[in-house]
Amino acid sequence: MLGRVLDRIWGLQGLTCREAARLAANAMDRSLTFRERVKLFMHGLLCSYCRNYRRHLRFLRKWVRSMSDPALSPLETRMPS
């Protein structure tokens, strides 16, 4: 019932995994619209693969940011001579 109401109000058709992956990647670069966030959330309720994909994207983003911090980067450390 709720799904039909949301479909009528927002035109929320189900996302394919490809569309959900595109939205998840776009969410890293820009703010998603309310409709996009709801679509991605609704898809994530049903699709464990896309939930894991989003989790991996967040992990990679945090990892890349930590590697860009010179104080935390293992590449910047020098071995004692």
N, C-alpha and C positions, 0 to 999 in steps of 0.2 A: 504493500500500500504506500509506504513512505517513498519507495523508489519511483512509483508512478507519479506521485505528487512532485517529487524533485524533477523528474523528466519533463513534466508539463511546465513547471515554473522556470527552470534553468535550461531546459533542452539538454540534459545531461545523459547522453548516450554513453554506453560503456566504452572505455578506452581499450585499445589493443595494447599488448606489451610493448610494441614498437613505439606507439604514441606516448605511453607512460615513461619509457626510457628517455625519449626526447624531452618530455617535460621535466623529468628529474635532472637531466643535464642542464637544461635551461635555468632551472631553479638555482644552480650554482653561480650563474652569471647575472641573473636579474631577478627581481621580485615577480612571482607569478600573480596573475589576477586571482580574484576570489574564486571564480568559476574553475580556473585551472587547478587551484589548490584542492577544491572539493573533488574534482574529477580524479586527481592523482590519489587523494586520500581514499576515495571509494574503491578505486582499482586496487590499492594496497591492502584493503581489507580482505580481498579475495585471492590475491596473487603473492605467494611467498617469494617467488623468484624476483619480482620487481621490488619487494621490500628489501631483500638481500642486496639487490643492485644499488638501491638508494643508500643503504648502510655502507656499502663499499665505497660509493662516491664520497660520502661524508668522511670516512676514514682516510681516503686518499687526499682529500682536501686538507684535513688536519695535518697529515704527514708532510705534505709539500710545504705547508706554512711553517711547520716546525723546522724543516730542513733549510728554509730561507732565513731563519734566525741564526746569525753567526755564532751566538753564544751557545746554541744547542746543537749546531751542526757537527757531526763527527768528522767531516771532511776538513774542518778548520783546525782540528787538534793536531799538534805536532808531536812526534815521538821525541823523547829526550835523547840527546846525542852523547 
